[in-house]
Structure formats: structure tokens, C-alpha cells
Amino acid sequence: MGRGLRAMLVAALGVLLLATAGGTAWADAFTVSGVRVDVRAASAVQAREQALRQGQVEAFRRMISVLVSEGDRARLADPSAETVETMVSDFTVADERSSATRYIAVLTVHFDPARVNAFLGGRGVTVVKGSDENVILLGVYRDAPGAAPQLWEETNPWRPLLTDAAVSRGLFPVVVPLGDLEDVAQASAEKALALDAAGLDALMARYGADAVVVAETVTKPGQGASLTLKGYPRAIPGALARLESPIADDTAAALGDLAAHAVLAVARAARPQTGGTMVGEFDQLAILVPVQGIADWVRVERTLRALPGVRGVSLRASRPDVVQAAVQYAGDPEALRQAMARVGFGVTQRDGYWEVVPGGEPATPLPR
């Protein structure tokens, strides 16, 4: 593996590790962002208190709308603001404005997975278990209604946001295409939006994927952004196929909000994961894998996915001779390392990531 390429991927891994440090990857499925509140009351203090309570209840509704099946949602009465507050681990406030009688802000609310699962379990409801499907996410972007669609272009800000949201939440194994000339030829933005069967079938065959989801977002200056989801070969249910972000004054925040909701909607629409583990019970591990082409990676990825405790394997970056990926797993990391060794993978543990070498060959030391 070339020193320059290795250094580049190690630097990229540092970003991944910073993004996932401090908790399980699946815990992010219980975070709701972009909740706008606007409340008037007799005083600024009362307006703020009411707004925060209302915002947390709205965040709970949004979370439940994608984590719980439609049938179960119909049986769930809205909990009181006091009950919702017991399930909130913390929240952050942005764009805060207030007057003598009015309070405006945008909330990001973090719910405690164990408390949410306990609340739902006491009512005979369980959250989504994610999916065993390998899903290719194609993020198509328009910077204004009617603008030309972008997919593989470097100027597309939506595609990396969508991929990062999917990998961090870990609700299903994400397949990230290389975006090389072969990918562009098989699935242009126009072909993707049209769900061109020949192109998407070829893309799925190349990456060993089970499904494709085309996520098209359109930014509307001063009005937020909208998202449309299309699934192939299985359609996305109509109730999940369109999403709106109310954040009108910050395009990046609006796209981030849509990415989070899109990933949960895709997980809700996918085939349920087999087994009984629920959201919030997995950790994530960053790995580097030397390969000799994409076909090598597909074989390695399938072997990893079959290991006990492995929830999913998400490709983050790739070049012809090395792949950067994330492994979602449950249980003891040492048991995972031993399972990798039993199938012939050499494992070298570095600072915060593992180098996994097919065939058990010694890993090349990282440059200092």
C-alpha cells in the first residue's frame, strides 16, 4: 500500500473516529435535529419554557414516525411533555431569538435509547430493528427547483452528507459506490432519477448490493429544502417518500436534517433485520483493508457480514488497492477479532482502527 494513499486514508479515518467516538453508532438514531419552535406567552421566560417542552414533544413524534411501524403508531397515544422529558438525555439550541413575549429557536434533541425502548416495551411496541439488506444510496442534488441534477460531481454537497448520516446511524449496511467512470456510465443522475433498470441492476451487481435508494434533494432559497426517496427494485412507501426541512436560512443545516430523516425512512422501508437486537445496541469499528480491486472487497465484505455479531459493513472510501470501511457489531471486540482470525484475516489493531488483511499476511506498519 503506497505511503501517500495510506496516510490519506488514515487521515480520513481520523474524521470517522472523531464522528463516532463517545457512544454507539446506533445511538444517533435517537437524535432529532431541525425542530423549529416559535411560541408567544406572557413573558420571555414562559415562552422559552413552553417552546422547549413543545419542541421535545415534536422531536419525539418525529423519531417515533420512523422508528415504529405504522400499525404500532396508531396504538400509541401521544405521551405528555413530562413523560417525554424523562426520555430526553440532552438537547441543544441554535438560532435562538427572543423578545418580551416571544421565543424562537431550532432544537436538536437527544433521546436515551434505553428509556425509549423501555417506554415502548411497556406498551407492547418495539423500535425498528434495521435491515440486513445492502443498500446503495445515490444522493442526487439540485441547487434550485428545475436546476440540472448532480450525482457524482464534486460540487454535490448532498451525497457525502447522506452517506455520513447512513454510516453513523448504522441502520443498514451502506454500499458507497466509487463514483468512477464505470459508475457514471451505469447510473447518471438522469438514469438514477428514472430508476433505469439496466443501470441500477449493473450497479447492484458490481457492488453486491440488494437494493438502491435514490434520494433527490432540492434546495429552495429562503424556503428550506425538500427530499424525494425512490427505491429499486422495491418502492419506498408513499408515507416515507417525501420529506421537508423547515430550516430556511441555513442550507447545510437543512440538508443535514434531511439526511438524518432520509436514513431513518430508508431503514423503516427496508426488510427488517433478522434476530432480536434493537436500535441502540451496536458499536462501530473503523477498518482498513488492502485489496486488489473492487471484486476483492466484495468477497471480504460478504465474509465479514457473515461473522457472529456483525450487524453490517459500510464502505466509506476506496481506491484500487485499499478500502476504508466501518463494521457495525454487537458484543466483545476481542471476540470479533478472533472470529476474523478464524476466517483467515490478519488483524493489526492501531490507534482507534484495525487493519484487516485477507489471507492473514502481516500488515505493513503505518508510517510515523
C-alpha positions in Angstrom: 0.0 0.0 0.0 1.5 3.4 -1.0 2.6 5.6 1.8 0.7 8.6 0.4 -2.5 6.7 0.0 -2.3 5.1 3.4 -1.6 8.5 5.0 -4.6 10.0 3.2 -6.9 7.2 4.3 -5.7 7.3 7.9 -6.4 11.0 7.9 -9.9 10.2 6.7 -10.3 7.6 9.3 -9.5 10.2 11.9 -12.6 12.1 10.8 -14.7 8.9 11.1 -13.4 8.1 14.5 -14.0 11.6 15.8 -17.5 11.4 14.4 -18.3 8.1 16.2 -16.3 8.4 19.4 -18.1 8.7 22.7 -21.0 6.3 22.1 -22.5 3.6 19.9 -23.2 4.4 16.3 -26.8 3.4 16.6 -27.5 5.8 19.4 -27.7 8.5 16.8 -30.9 7.0 15.6 -32.4 8.6 18.7 -31.3 12.1 17.8 -33.8 14.5 16.1 -32.5 17.7 14.6 -34.1 20.8 12.9 -37.0 21.1 15.3 -38.1 24.8 14.9 -40.1 26.3 17.8 -41.9 29.7 17.8 -44.0 30.4 21.0 -45.6 33.5 22.4 -46.5 33.8 26.1 -47.0 36.3 28.9 -43.2 36.6 29.4 -40.0 35.6 27.7 -39.3 33.0 30.4 -42.7 31.4 30.0 -42.4 31.4 26.2 -39.0 29.7 26.4 -40.2 27.0 28.8 -43.3 26.3 26.7 -41.2 26.2 23.5 -38.7 23.7 24.9 -41.5 21.4 26.1 -43.3 21.6 22.7 -40.0 21.1 20.8 -39.2 18.0 22.7 -42.7 16.5 22.1 -42.4 17.3 18.4 -39.0 15.7 18.3 -40.4 12.6 20.0 -43.2 12.4 17.3 -40.6 12.7 14.5 -38.5 10.0 16.0 -41.4 7.6 16.5 -42.7 8.3 13.0 -39.8 6.4 11.5 -38.7 4.1 14.4 -42.1 2.5 14.9 -44.3 0.7 12.4 -47.5 2.4 11.3 -49.7 -0.1 13.0 -47.9 0.4 16.3 -48.0 4.2 16.0 -51.8 4.0 15.7 -51.9 2.3 19.1 -49.5 4.8 20.8 -51.2 7.8 22.4 -49.1 10.9 22.5 -47.2 11.0 25.8 -47.3 14.1 27.9 -44.5 16.7 27.8 -43.4 15.5 31.3 -43.2 11.9 30.1 -41.2 12.9 27.0 -38.7 14.9 29.2 -37.9 11.7 31.1 -36.7 10.1 27.9 -34.5 13.1 26.8 -30.8 12.8 27.6 -30.0 16.3 26.5 -30.7 18.9 23.8 -29.0 21.8 22.1 -30.4 25.1 21.0 -29.5 27.1 17.8 -30.7 30.3 16.2 -32.1 31.5 19.5 -34.1 34.7 19.4 -36.5 36.2 22.0 -38.5 39.3 22.9 -40.6 40.2 25.9 -43.3 37.7 24.9 -41.9 35.5 22.1 -39.2 32.8 21.8 -37.8 31.3 18.6 -35.2 28.6 18.2 -34.1 25.4 16.4 -33.6 22.4 18.7 -31.6 19.2 18.4 -32.9 16.6 20.9 -31.0 13.5 22.0 -33.2 10.7 23.4 -31.9 7.9 25.7 -32.3 4.6 23.7 -32.8 2.5 26.9 -35.5 4.8 28.2 -37.3 5.0 24.8 -37.2 1.2 24.4 -38.5 0.8 28.0 -41.3 3.2 27.3 -42.3 1.5 24.1 -41.8 -2.0 25.5 -44.2 -1.2 28.3 -46.8 -0.6 25.6 -46.0 -3.7 23.6 -44.2 -1.8 20.9 -40.6 -2.2 19.7 -38.5 0.1 17.6 -37.2 -0.8 14.1 -34.5 -3.4 14.0 -32.9 -2.1 10.9 -32.3 -4.2 7.9 -29.9 -6.9 6.7 -30.0 -5.5 3.1 -27.0 -4.0 1.4 -28.3 -0.7 0.2 -26.7 1.7 -2.3 -27.6 5.3 -1.6 -27.5 7.6 -4.5 -27.7 11.3 -3.4 -29.0 13.4 -6.3 -28.9 17.2 -5.7 -30.5 20.3 -7.3 -29.5 23.7 -6.0 -32.8 25.1 -7.1 -36.2 23.8 -8.4 -35.7 22.9 -12.1 -31.9 23.0 -11.9 -29.8 20.3 -13.5 -29.4 17.2 -11.2 -25.9 16.4 -9.8 -24.9 13.0 -8.6 -21.2 12.1 -9.0 -19.9 15.7 -9.3 -17.6 17.1 -6.6 -19.8 20.1 -6.4 -22.6 17.9 -5.0 -22.8 18.7 -1.2 -25.7 16.3 -0.6 -24.1 12.9 -1.5 -21.4 12.9 1.3 -23.9 14.2 3.9 -26.2 11.4 3.1 -23.5 8.8 3.2 -22.1 10.1 6.5 -25.6 10.1 8.1 -26.2 6.5 6.9 -22.9 5.1 8.2 -23.1 6.9 11.5 -26.6 5.6 12.2 -25.8 2.1 11.2 -29.4 1.1 10.5 -28.5 -1.0 7.4 -25.3 -1.9 5.6 -24.5 1.0 3.3 -22.7 0.4 0.0 -20.8 3.6 -1.2 -20.0 3.5 -4.9 -16.6 4.7 -6.1 -18.1 7.2 -8.5 -15.6 6.3 -11.2 -16.2 6.2 -14.9 -17.9 2.9 -14.8 -20.4 4.1 -12.1 -21.1 7.3 -14.0 -21.8 5.3 -17.2 -24.1 2.9 -15.5 -26.1 5.4 -13.4 -26.0 9.1 -14.4 -28.2 11.4 -12.4 -30.9 11.3 -15.0 -30.8 7.4 -15.1 -30.9 7.2 -11.4 -34.0 9.5 -11.1 -35.7 7.5 -13.8 -34.9 4.2 -11.9 -33.2 2.9 -15.1 -33.4 -0.9 -14.5 -30.3 -1.8 -16.7 -28.1 0.8 -15.0 -29.2 0.1 -11.4 -29.0 -3.7 -11.9 -25.4 -3.3 -13.2 -24.6 -1.1 -10.2 -26.0 -3.6 -7.7 -24.2 -6.5 -9.4 -20.9 -4.6 -9.3 -21.1 -3.9 -5.5 -23.0 -6.9 -4.3 -26.0 -4.8 -3.2 -29.6 -5.9 -2.6 -31.3 -2.5 -3.3 -30.8 1.0 -4.5 -32.4 4.1 -2.9 -32.2 7.4 -4.9 -32.5 10.3 -2.6 -33.1 13.6 -4.5 -33.0 16.8 -2.6 -33.9 20.3 -3.9 -32.9 23.4 -2.1 -35.3 26.3 -2.2 -33.6 29.7 -1.4 -35.3 31.1 1.7 -37.7 28.2 1.9 -35.6 25.2 3.2 -35.2 22.0 1.2 -37.3 19.1 0.1 -36.4 15.4 -0.4 -37.9 12.7 -2.5 -36.9 9.0 -2.0 -37.2 6.3 -4.7 -36.5 2.7 -4.2 -35.3 -0.1 -6.6 -36.3 -2.8 -7.0 -38.9 -2.2 -4.2 -40.6 1.1 -4.0 -40.4 3.4 -0.9 -43.9 3.6 0.8 -45.6 6.9 -0.1 -45.8 8.0 3.6 -42.0 7.9 3.7 -41.2 9.0 0.2 -41.2 12.8 0.7 -39.6 14.8 3.5 -39.3 18.6 4.1 -36.9 20.6 6.1 -38.2 23.8 7.7 -34.7 25.3 8.1 -34.9 28.2 5.6 -31.8 30.2 6.5 -29.0 27.6 6.5 -28.7 25.2 3.5 -26.1 23.0 5.2 -28.3 22.5 8.3 -31.4 21.8 6.1 -29.5 19.1 4.1 -28.2 17.6 7.4 -31.7 17.5 8.8 -33.0 15.8 5.6 -30.1 13.3 5.6 -30.9 12.2 9.1 -34.6 11.7 8.4 -33.9 10.1 5.0 -31.7 7.4 6.6 -34.4 6.5 9.1 -37.1 6.5 6.4 -35.0 4.1 4.3 -34.5 1.8 7.3 -38.2 1.8 8.0 -38.9 0.8 4.4 -36.3 -1.9 4.2 -36.7 -5.6 5.1 -36.5 -6.0 8.9 -33.3 -7.3 10.3 -33.4 -10.9 11.3 -32.8 -11.5 15.0 -33.9 -9.7 18.1 -31.3 -6.9 18.6 -32.8 -3.4 18.6 -31.5 0.1 17.7 -29.0 1.5 20.1 -27.3 -1.8 20.9 -24.4 -1.8 18.4 -20.9 -0.3 18.3 -18.9 0.7 15.2 -15.3 -0.1 14.3 -13.2 1.6 11.6 -11.1 -0.7 9.4 -8.6 -0.6 6.6 -8.5 -3.5 4.1 -5.8 -3.9 1.4 -7.4 -5.2 -1.8 -6.6 -5.8 -5.4 -9.8 -4.3 -6.8 -13.5 -3.9 -6.0 -14.2 -7.7 -6.6 -11.7 -8.4 -3.7 -13.6 -6.0 -1.4 -17.0 -7.6 -2.3 -15.7 -11.0 -1.2 -14.1 -9.6 2.0 -17.3 -7.6 2.8 -19.5 -10.7 2.5 -17.2 -12.7 4.7 -17.2 -10.0 7.4 -21.0 -9.7 7.3 -21.3 -13.5 8.0 -19.3 -13.3 11.2 -21.1 -13.7 14.5 -22.2 -10.4 16.0 -21.6 -8.4 12.8 -24.5 -6.1 12.1 -23.3 -4.5 8.9 -20.3 -3.4 6.9 -20.3 0.0 5.3 -17.7 1.1 2.7 -16.5 4.6 3.4 -13.8 5.2 0.8 -12.0 3.1 -1.8 -9.0 3.1 -4.2 -7.8 0.1 -6.3 -5.6 -1.2 -3.5 -7.2 -0.2 -0.3 -10.7 0.2 1.2 -11.7 2.2 4.3 -14.9 0.8 5.9 -16.9 0.7 9.1 -18.1 -2.5 10.8 -21.2 -2.4 13.0 -21.1 -5.1 15.6 -22.6 -6.3 18.9 -20.6 -7.9 21.7 -17.0 -8.1 22.7 -14.4 -6.6 20.2 -11.9 -9.4 21.1 -14.5 -12.0 20.1 -14.8 -10.1 16.8 -11.0 -10.1 16.3 -10.9 -13.9 16.9 -13.7 -14.5 14.5 -11.8 -12.6 11.8 -8.7 -14.6 12.5 -10.7 -17.9 12.2 -11.6 -17.0 8.6 -8.0 -16.2 7.7 -7.9 -12.4 8.2 -4.8 -10.9 9.7 -5.8 -8.2 12.2 -3.5 -5.4 13.4 -5.0 -3.1 15.9 -3.9 0.5 15.5 -4.8 3.7 17.4 -8.6 3.7 17.0 -8.9 1.4 14.0 -8.0 -2.1 12.7 -6.0 -3.1 9.6 -7.6 -6.3 8.3 -5.6 -8.2 5.8 -7.2 -11.0 3.8 -5.1 -14.2 3.8 -3.6 -13.5 7.2 -0.5 -11.7 5.8 1.3 -9.4 8.3 0.1 -5.8 7.9 2.6 -3.2 6.8 3.4 -0.8 9.7 2.0 2.7 9.4 4.4 5.5 8.6 5.2 7.6 11.6 
